[in-house]
């Protein structure tokens, strides 16, 4: 029997996508991906360093590996990703259970690292690259619902936000060849997938065929920016719903918005992290825009796509944040009206500008109180915005069975709102099967909560074949 690998992904969607690249690399070495750690010969933890809590979760999980190794002396354990890059010495010195450590740009070296581990050594490669994109590697889709998939379009980040460790763990920005991206999306369509999310730390800064100084690399080929790439994928794969993440407000252009408005298969949803509503705090964060700039970008989104949903990231209690700054965040939330938000207390990360030059001076209890106020306001906003869908008919892409009941299915509309529908509704004639993952169905929205919608299926966009 072949070797088996179990991969756990923590943190962002980029890590999920990276794990699929790792699975592809290891598949060529005879490793089969399995769903349970207890079945594996090799366990890989693909980690996140964005917040201290995320790192602590992984460290606790690493400690649990001692139990698995006690039951399987031949088991090997590896740590991948951002924590591997940031904590390589500590992981190898303090965590004896760890056999190998590989950073985000070192996955091609995994076969060599595993060879070293096989000789009884502990192996490490955390070198960052200015070129690596894994562009030609066809990912192995892990834990896939067969409907939605991720495609990484670029790696790294050049934005030195004061609070963020990503530039130190993932390196400088580099954009993947757009033609390989289109090819991967076309293969997803051929394999039956219905939706793709294009991934990057800052997709708006995607630029291919230029060097780090902005000079043209190949005069015989065009420069491709993110708007161009979006249009290329939309035209090449008209049946594929397209999303993307994440956008940086300072790089969000009208050209991107025009492309989104022009193509029905590009979802009308943008994740636009604001982090704070205070221009003073945004300057301290080194975000590269002001409150006024951000609000103008939101206004432009509304002009191009009045029905576009917006989500955001918000940090509570950044260094030097005052009550006035906090109130500015609350007022911006009310003015924008986010459909959804990821909200966190500030967590100091080593090596960042904030850790080196600023004092983490907002008391923990103040951070917690401000975060609670942000969460409460967002819950109210989400409930109001979700209620606007009640009575409307929305096209929903069914992704799978609802967690609530086997008799219900769940999917998302173009604005990324979760919609729960009965598997057997009025659109399903007697003697025919109920809704299945991948179906696109028209749904009349009948009720809403702050987190989801409920509806009744009406007329499917495509035929629902009879059961065999």
N, C-alpha and C positions, 0 to 999 in steps of 0.2 A: 504494500500500500504506500501511496505517496505521503509526503510531509503535509502537515496541516498548520495554517496560520490563522490566528484570531486577532483582529484589529479593532481597538476601541478608539473612537474619535471624540475629542473634547473641544469645546469652543465653537468657532465660527464655521460657516459653510465651506470656507477654503480648506479647512482641515478635513472635512468629509471628502471633498474632491481630491485632496492629496492622498488620503487613504486608498482611494480607488486607483490612483497611479501606483502606489506601493504594491497593491494587490496584483496589478498587471505585471510589474517588474518581477515579483516573486513567483508569479504563475509560470514564467519562463524558466524558473529554477526548480519547478516541480511542486510548488506549494499550492494547496487547495485552501481557499478561504472557508472558514467554518463559523457557525453562529454562537458557539459556546467555548469559553476559555478552557473548560475542563477537557475538551476534545483536542486541544492544540499541542503541537510540538514547539511552536513559537508564538509568543504573545507580544504584540506591539501596541503601545499606548501612544497615540498621536495627540500631542498636548497643546495647551493654551497658556500664555503668560499675561494676557491682557489685564486680568485682575488677580489679586492675591488669593481670593476665595477659589478661583479656578485652579490655581496651582496647588492649593492645599487639598482639594478634592483628588487631584492626581497623585499627590504624595501619599495620601491615605490608601489609594488604590494600589500603589506600588508596594506598600507594606503588606497588603493582602496577598501579593504574589508569593510570599514566603510559604503560605499554607499550600498553594498549588504546587510549588516546587518540592515541598515535603512529600507530596503524593506522587510526584513524577520527577525523578532525579535528572532526567534528560531534558526537561523543559528549559527553554531559553526565553529570556525576557528582554525586550528592547524599549527604549523611550525615544520617540520621534518628535519633530516639530519644534515649536517655539521654546518650550521648557528645556528641550535638549540643547538648543542653542545657548540659552541664557544660563543654565545651571549645570553644564557638563561636568565640571570638576566635582561639585557636590553630589551629583547623581552617582558618579563612579566611586567616590570615596565613602560616602555615607550610606548608600543603598547597595549593599553587597548582592542583592537579588538581581540587580540590573547587569546584563551581559553586554549590551551594546547601546550606543547613543548616536543618533543621526539627526542632523539639522535639516531644515526644509529644503535645502539645495543639494543634499547629499544622498538622495534616495537611489540614484543609479549605482552607488557604491555598496548598497545593501548586500548583494551576493558576496563581494569581497569581505565585508565586515563579518558576515555569517561564517565564511571560511576561517577567519581569524578566531571567532568564537569556538568553532569546531576543534581547534587545536588547544583549547583551554585558556585562551587569552580573553581579555575584555577589550572590545573594539569601539572606536569613536571616530566620527567624521562630522564636524560642524562647520566646515568651510562654507562661506557664503559666495555666491556667484553673481556676476553681472550679466550673464548670458542665459543661464538655465531657465527654460520654460516648460520642459517635458512635453513640448508641442506635438511630437510625433507618436507619443505613447498612447495607445488606446486603453482607456481606463476599464477596469473590471467593476461593474456596477454592484456595490455592496448594499445589502438591505434595501434593495430597490422595490418600489411599488409598481415598476414597469410603466409608469405614467409620466413622472417628473424626473429630471436629471440636472446635474450641475456640469458646467463647462468652464474651466478656468481660462481667462483670456490674457491675464498678465499676473506678474508676481512682484512682491516688494512694494515699498512706499517711499517716496521722497519728501513727504510732508512731515516735518519734525514737530508735530504737536507735542506740547510740553508734557502731557500726561501719558503719552503712548510709547510702548516698548516695541511696537511692530518694526520700525526701521532698523532696530538693533537685532531683531530675531529673524527677519525675513529679507533684509538687505534692500538694495536700491531697486527702483522700478525698471522692469523690462517687459515689453509687450510681445505677445506671441504672434506668429505668422497668421494673418487673418484667413488665409486660404485653408490652413489646417483646422481653424475654428469652424469655418463653414462646412468643411468635410466631416468633422465630428458631429455637427448638428444634423447634417443630412443622414449620417449613419443612424443617429438616434431615431429619426423619422422612419427609416427603413426597418428598424428594430421595434417599431410600434409605440415609441414614446410620443407624448402629446405636448409636453412643455419643457422648456429649458430655462435655467437661470445662468446668465453669464456672470462670472465672478472675477473680482479683483479687489484689492484693498482700496483703490480709488479708480473705478472704471472710467471716469470722465477724463482722466489724464492718459488714457490709452493712445499711443501713437506708434505706428509701425513704419519701418523703413527710414528712421532717423536715429542718429547716435545721441549720446548723452548731451552733446552740445547743440542739438537741433539740426545738425547737418544731414543732408540726404545721403543715405547709404548706397542705394542702387538707382542711378539716374534713369534706368529703363523701366522702373516700376513706380507706381504712385505712392504718395504718403497716405496712410489710412488712419483716420482718427476714430474716436468712439462712435460718432454719429454715422460715419461711413460704414463701420463694422455692423452696427445695428441694422442698417438698411440692407447690407449684403446678406445677412442671415434671414431677415424678414422676406426678401425677394426669393432667396434660394429655397426656403422652407415655409411656404405659405400656409401649410396646415399646422405648423408648430407655434404654440403660444410662447412668447419670449418675455422673460423678466431679466432684471439685472440688479446687481448689488456689489459694492456699495458706492454711493455718489458722494463726492465732496462738494459742498456748496460753492466754493470759490471757482470751481471748474465746470459747473453746470451751465451749458451754453444753450442759446435759443436754437442752434442747429440740431442739437439732440432732441429738443422738445418738438421741433417741426417734423423730424423723422417719426417720433412716437405718435404724433397726431395723424400722420399720413397713413400709417399702417395699422389695420385693425388687429393683426396678430401680435403686435407689441402691447403688452398689458399696460393699462392705465393706472400705474402704481409706481411711486418713487419713494425710496428710503433716503431721506436727506438729513443726516445727523446735524443737529444744531449745537448740542452740548451745553450751551448757556444762552440766555436771552439778554445778557449784559455785554455791551461792547467792551467794557473794561476787562471783564473776565475773558472774553474771546481773545483780546490782545494778549493777556497773560498766558492763555493757552496756546498762543501762536497759531491760531486757526486761519489767519489770512483773510478774514472778512469781518464786517461789522454787523450789528443787528439790522441796520438799514439795508445793507447789501443782501442779507439773507431774506428779508421780507420782500425785496424787489424780485429776487429769484422765485419766491413763492407766488408773487403776483404774476410773473411771466408764465409759470406753470398753469395757473388758473386761466390766463388768457388763451393759451394754446389748447388746454384740455380741461374744461370746466368740471368734468366728472372724474378727474384724476385724484386718487387717494394718496395721502402722504403719511409716512411714519418717520420716526426720528430716534436719536439717542440723546439722553440728557444726563449730565453728571451733576450730582448735588454735593456742595461743600468743597469745591476746588480751592486751592490755596488763595487766601485773601478774600474769599467771597463774603460780601456783607449781606445784611437783610435786604438792602435796596437792590443788590444784584439778584438775590433770590426772587424778589417780587418782580423784577424784570423778566425772569424766566417764566414765572406764572402768567404774566400779562402776554408774553409772546405766545405761549401755549394757547391762550384764549383767542388771540388774534388769528393764529394760523388754523387752529382746529385740526389737530392730528387724529387720524383714524386709529393709530396705535403708536406706542412708544416703548423703547427699552430704557429703563431708568435705574441708575446706580448711584451709590455713594462713591466719592472720590477715593481711590486706592493708590497710594504712592508706589510706583514701580521703579526698581533700581535702574540706573544709567540714564533715565529720562532727564530732560531739562528741568522739570519741576523738582525731581529728587535732588539734583545737583545744586540748584540755585534758589529754590523757594522753600518756605516753611509750610508744612502741613498743619496750619494753625486753626482750622475750624474744628471745634470740639466734636467728638463722636456723637454726643447726644444732639447737638445742633444739626449735624449732617443727617441723622436719622429723622429728626422732626421735619426738616425741609424735604427730605425724600418722601416722607409720608404725605405731605401736602401736595407734592408733585404727582404722586401716584393717585391720590384721591381726585385731583382735578382731571387727570387723564382718564380715569374711570368714568367720570361724568361726561367728558367730551366724547369718549368712545361710544357710550350709550346713546347720546344724542345723534351722533353721526350714523351709527348703525340703524337707528330707528328710521332714518330717511329712506331706507331701502324698502320698508314695509309697503306692500301694494304694488311694487315694481316687478317687472319680469326681467330676470337676469340669466345670462348664459353661464352655466356652471360646469366646470370640468371635474368629473367625479374622480377622486384619487384613491378611495378605498372605503372599507367598512368603518362606520362611526365607532368611536370608543364607547359611546353610550349604549348601543344596542346592535346586535347582528341584523336586525330588521331595518336599520338605517344606514345610509351612505353619507359620506362627506366629501366636499370638494370646495373649490374656490372660484369666485367670480374674477373678472379682470382686475378689480380693485384689491384683490388678495384677501377679501373677507371670507372667512370660513362659513360654508352653508351646509346645513344638515337637512337631508331629505329622506322620506321613506323609500326603501328599495322598491316597493311595489306601489306606484302612485297612479294617478289618472292617465298618465301617458303610456302605461303598460297594459296592453290588451290581454284578456284571458288566454292562457295557453302559451304565453310568451315569457321569456325570462325577465327578471327585474334588472335594475340598473347595475352596471358593472364598472370597475375601474377603467378609465379611458373614455367612457361615454361623455359626450357633451349634450347637455339637456337644458331646455328652457325651464326656469323655475319661477313660480310666483312666490314672492317673499311674504310670509304670513306673520312672522314674529321676529323679535330681535332681543339680544342681550348686549352687554358691553363687549363681549368676546366673539359672538357668532350670530348667524341668522338661521332661521328655520323656514322651510318652504315646501311647496307642493310641485312636483314635476308636471310639466305641461307637454310641450311638443319637443321631442328630441331633435337635435340638429342633424343627427344621422340615424339610419335605421337600427332598430333593436331586433336582431334576428331571433327566430323561434328556437326554443331549446331543442336539443337533439333528443 
